[in-house]
Amino acid sequence: MKEFDPKYIVNEDYNKDESLDSYILSLMKELKNDTDCLNSIKHLNLLKSEVKNNIGKLNDYRLDFNVCKSCPGIDKCPKENKRTKAKIVRNGKILRLDYEPCDKAIEELKIDNYYICDDFPKEWKNSTLRQLDLSDTRKQLIKKYSSFIKGDSSSWLYIFGNHKVGKSFIAVTFANEFIRLFKKNVAVVSTPNLFRYLSDIYYKDKEKFNKIFDLLSNVDFLILDDFGNEYKNEFSRDNITIPLLSNRSNKELFTIFTSQFSIDEVRQLYSIGKVGGAIRGRQIESLLKTMCEKEFDLTGASLYRK
């Protein structure tokens, strides 16, 4: 078959053809001038007659192509058929305009399959490291995370700071990158909600408690979001918090904490109970400081690149 050449789309023969509708001609000129769109359909080796006879489909494809080209984000998609992209399919001499899931929708589905728990806004699954502001603290945090990715460190990450400074967002962004690289399971949980639920079912449904607890103890990548804001009593501390952290520490499974409190403040919060409360609090502090090595304070840091 003759190789596709953009000159087929608009040439002197078409311009001289007085019977050619001016609107069709204008659409063909627009298609000819859209280099990126032309390159995307070059493999079809379109003949000039095919371009003319299918200019309506090709124009719809071009418009859709350019919406995707300047994609504002999968959840801000301006299309009527969101999360899709158009494609031109050849079936013999027939050209057909079809739609399929867009690249970002496919990427989201792939990532979604590895989240066994995703207690965060759905649109965050499209976040990447390129979106992040590179403040000094954030650079250090990314560097520390990179050492884990490269296999140079098994230490945890402890991220704290005021409300709405992007602690949870950057943690989920790390999780997304982990999934893209390793195709392994991740759990992101709201610590207050999770610990309250586990406390409620501990006696009511011990089998379910053990199943969830084992899952969290063994998942490849765990984010304990809003750590420190959970309701604390001796029972939850001794049967959930300490065993969970100890299990993950012993197995060297990567864990990220986001919190409004420093580790020292968490120790104070967990030093409850008349008998041994201070010792238990120090036990949690020791686990966190040993496994995290460093705390990252994001107070005042920007969320996105400026």
For each residue, the residues with C-beta under 8 A, 3 or more apart:
1: 45
2: 45 47
3: 45
4: 8 41 42 43 44 45 46
5: 8
6: 9 32 38
7: 10 11
8: 4 5 11 46 47 48 51
9: 6 28 31 32 38 48 51
10: 7 14 15 25 28 29 32
11: 7 8 14 15 48
12: 15 16
13: 16 17
14: 10 11 17 20 25 28 48 52
15: 10 11 12 25
16: 12 13
17: 13 14 20
18:
19:
20: 14 17 24 25 52
21: 24 25
22: 25 26
23: 26 27
24: 20 21 27 28 52 55
25: 10 14 15 20 21 22 28 29
26: 22 23 29 30
27: 23 24 30 31 55 58 59
28: 9 10 14 24 25 31 32 51 52 55
29: 10 25 26 32 33
30: 26 27 33 34 59 62
31: 9 27 28 34 37 38 51 55 58 59 62
32: 6 9 10 28 29 38
33: 29 30
34: 30 31 37 38 62 65 66
35: 38 39
36: 39 40 65 69
37: 31 34 40 41 61 62 65 66
38: 6 9 31 32 34 35 41 42
39: 35 36 42
40: 36 37 65
41: 4 37 38 44 46 58 61 88
42: 4 38 39 45
43: 4
44: 4 41 88 90 95
45: 1 2 3 4 42
46: 4 8 41 50 51 95
47: 2 8 50 51
48: 8 9 11 14 51 52
49: 52 53
50: 46 47 53 54 93 95
51: 8 9 28 31 46 47 48 54 55 58
52: 14 20 24 28 48 49 55
53: 49 50
54: 50 51 57 58 95
55: 24 27 28 31 51 52 58 59
56: 59 60
57: 54 60 61 88 95 96 97
58: 27 31 41 51 54 55 61 62 88 95
59: 27 30 31 55 56 62 63
60: 56 57 63 64 86 97
61: 37 41 57 58 64 65 86 87 88 97
62: 30 31 34 37 58 59 65 66
63: 59 60 66 67
64: 60 61 67 68 79 85 86
65: 34 36 37 40 61 62 68 69 85 86
66: 34 37 62 63 69 70
67: 63 64 70 71 77 78 79
68: 64 65 71 85 102 103
69: 36 65 66
70: 66 67
71: 67 68 74 77 102 104
72: 76 77 78
73: 76 77 123 126
74: 71 77 82 83 102 104 105 108 123 126
75: 122 123 126
76: 72 73
77: 67 71 72 73 74 82 83
78: 67 72
79: 64 67 82 84
80:
81: 84 99
82: 74 77 79
83: 74 77 101 102 104 105
84: 79 81 99 100 101 102 105
85: 64 65 68 99 100 101 102 103
86: 60 61 64 65 97 98 99
87: 61 97 98 99 100
88: 41 44 57 58 61 95 96 97 98
89: 95 96 97 98
90: 44 94 95 96
91: 94 95 96
92:
93: 50
94: 90 91
95: 44 46 50 54 57 58 88 89 90 91
96: 57 88 89 90 91
97: 57 60 61 86 87 88 89
98: 86 87 88 89
99: 81 84 85 86 87
100: 84 85 87
101: 83 84 85 105 106 109
102: 68 71 74 83 84 85 105 106
103: 68 85 106 107
104: 71 74 83 107 108 126
105: 74 83 84 101 102 108 109
106: 101 102 103 109 110
107: 103 104 110 111 126
108: 74 104 105 111 112 125 126
109: 101 105 106 112 113
110: 106 107 113 114 179
111: 107 108 114 115 125 176 179 180
112: 108 109 115 118 125
113: 109 110
114: 110 111 179 183 184 185 186
115: 111 112 118 125 175 179 185 186 187 188
116: 185 186 187 215 219
117: 187 188 189
118: 112 115 122 125 188
119: 188 189 190 193 225
120: 124 168 172 188 225
121: 124
122: 75 118 125
123: 73 74 75 126
124: 120 121 127 169 172 173 176
125: 108 111 112 115 118 122 172 176
126: 73 74 75 104 107 108 123 176
127: 124 131 169 172 173 176
128: 131 173 176 177
129: 132 142 173 177
130: 305
131: 127 128 173 304 305
132: 129 138 142 166 170 173 303 304 305
133: 138 166 301 302 303 304 305 306
134: 138 139 142 305
135: 138 139 301 302
136: 139 140
137: 140 141 296 297 298 301
138: 132 133 134 135 141 142 170 298 301
139: 134 135 136 142 143
140: 136 137 143 144 296
141: 137 138 144 145 157 159 170 296 298
142: 129 132 134 138 139 145 146
143: 139 140 146 147
144: 140 141 147 148 153 155 157 294 296
145: 141 142 148 149 157 174
146: 142 143 149 150
147: 143 144 150 152 153
148: 144 145 151 152 153 154 155 157 254
149: 145 146 177 178 181
150: 146 147
151: 148
152: 147 148
153: 144 147 148
154: 148 252 254
155: 144 148 291 292 293 294
156: 254 255 256 257 288 291 292
157: 141 144 145 148 171 174 255 256 257 292 296
158: 256 257 259 263 288 292 294 295 296
159: 141 167 170 171 256 257 258 259 295 296 298
160: 167 257 258 259 260 261 262 295 296 297 298
161: 165 167 260 297 298 299 300 301
162: 165 260 299 300
163: 260
164:
165: 161 162 298 299 300 301 303
166: 132 133 169 170 298 301 302 303
167: 159 160 161 170 171 258 259 298
168: 120 171 172 223 225 226 258
169: 124 127 166 172 173 303
170: 132 138 141 159 166 167 173 174 298
171: 157 159 167 168 174 175 188 223 225 256 258
172: 120 124 125 127 168 169 175 176 188 223
173: 124 127 128 129 131 132 169 170 176 177
174: 145 157 170 171 177 178 256
175: 115 171 172 178 179 186 188 221 223 256
176: 111 124 125 126 127 128 172 173 179 180
177: 128 129 149 173 174 180 181
178: 149 174 175 181 182 184 186 220 221 254
179: 110 111 114 115 175 176 182 183 184 186
180: 111 176 177
181: 149 177 178
182: 178 179 220
183: 114 179
184: 114 178 179 220 221
185: 114 115 116 219 220 221
186: 114 115 116 175 178 179 219 220 221 222 223
187: 115 116 117 215 216 219 221 222 223
188: 115 117 118 119 120 171 172 175 222 223 225
189: 117 119 193 194 216 222 223 224 225
190: 119 193 194 225 226
191: 194 195 224 225 226 227 228 229 230
192: 195 196 226 229 230 231
193: 119 189 190 196 197
194: 189 190 191 197 198 216 230
195: 191 192 198 199 230 231 236 240 241
196: 192 193 199 200 230 231
197: 193 194 200 201
198: 194 195 201 202 209 212 213 236 240
199: 195 196 202 231 235 236 240
200: 196 197 204
201: 197 198 204 205 206 208 209
202: 198 199 206 209 235 239
203: 206
204: 200 201
205: 201 208 209
206: 201 202 203 209 210
207: 210 211
208: 201 205 211 212
209: 198 201 202 205 206 212 213
210: 206 207 213 214
211: 207 208 214 215
212: 198 208 209 215 216
213: 198 209 210 216 217 240 243 244
214: 210 211 217 218
215: 116 187 211 212 218 219
216: 187 189 194 212 213 219 222 244
217: 213 214 243 244 247 248 251 253
218: 214 215 247 251 253
219: 116 185 186 187 215 216 222 253
220: 178 182 184 185 186 253 254
221: 175 178 184 185 186 187 253 254 255 256
222: 186 187 188 189 216 219 248 253 254 255 256
223: 168 171 172 175 186 187 188 189 255 256 257 258
224: 189 191 227 255 256 257 258
225: 119 120 168 171 188 189 190 191 258
226: 168 190 191 192 229 230 258 259 260
227: 191 224 230 257 258 259 261 266
228: 191 259 260 261 265 266 269
229: 191 192 226 259 260
230: 191 192 194 195 196 226 227 236 241
231: 192 195 196 199 236
232: 236 237 269 270 272
233: 236 237 272
234: 237 238 272 273 277 280
235: 199 202 238 239
236: 195 198 199 230 231 232 233 239 240 241
237: 232 233 234 240 241 242 270 272 273 280 284
238: 234 235 241 242 243 280
239: 202 235 236 243
240: 195 198 199 213 236 237 243 244
241: 195 230 236 237 238 244 245 270 284
242: 237 238 245 246 280 283 284 287
243: 213 217 238 239 240 246 247
244: 213 216 217 240 241 247 248
245: 241 242 248 249 255 284 287 288 291
246: 242 243 249 250 287
247: 217 218 243 244 250 251
248: 217 222 244 245 251 253 255
249: 245 246 252 287 290 291
250: 246 247
251: 217 218 247 248
252: 154 249
253: 217 218 219 220 221 222 248
254: 148 154 156 178 220 221 222
255: 156 157 221 222 223 224 245 248 291
256: 156 157 158 159 171 174 175 221 222 223 224
257: 156 157 158 159 160 223 224 227 288 292
258: 159 160 167 168 171 223 224 225 226 227
259: 158 159 160 167 226 227 228 229 262 266
260: 160 161 162 163 226 228 229
261: 160 227 228 265 266 269
262: 160 259 265 266 295 297
263: 158 266 267 285 288 289 292 295
264: 267 268 285
265: 228 261 262 268 269
266: 227 228 259 261 262 263 269 270 284 285 288
267: 263 264 270 271 281 282 284 285
268: 264 265 271 281
269: 228 232 261 265 266 272 281
270: 232 237 241 266 267 277 280 281 284
271: 267 268 277 278 280 281 282
272: 232 233 234 237 269 277 281
273: 234 237 276 277 280
274: 277
275:
276: 273 279 280
277: 234 270 271 272 273 274 280 281
278: 271 281 282
279: 276 282 283
280: 234 237 238 242 270 271 273 276 277 283 284
281: 267 268 269 270 271 272 277 278 284 285
282: 267 271 278 279 285 286
283: 242 279 280 286 287
284: 237 241 242 245 266 267 270 280 281 287 288
285: 263 264 266 267 281 282 288 289
286: 282 283 289 290
287: 242 245 246 249 283 284 290 291
288: 156 158 245 257 263 266 284 285 291 292
289: 263 285 286 292 293
290: 249 286 287 293
291: 155 156 245 249 255 287 288
292: 155 156 157 158 257 263 288 289 295
293: 155 289 290
294: 144 155 158
295: 158 159 160 262 263 292
296: 137 140 141 144 157 158 159 160
297: 137 160 161 262
298: 137 138 141 159 160 161 165 166 167 170 301
299: 161 162 165
300: 161 162 165
301: 133 135 137 138 161 165 166 298
302: 133 135 166 306
303: 132 133 165 166 169
304: 131 132 133
305: 130 131 132 133 134
306: 133 302
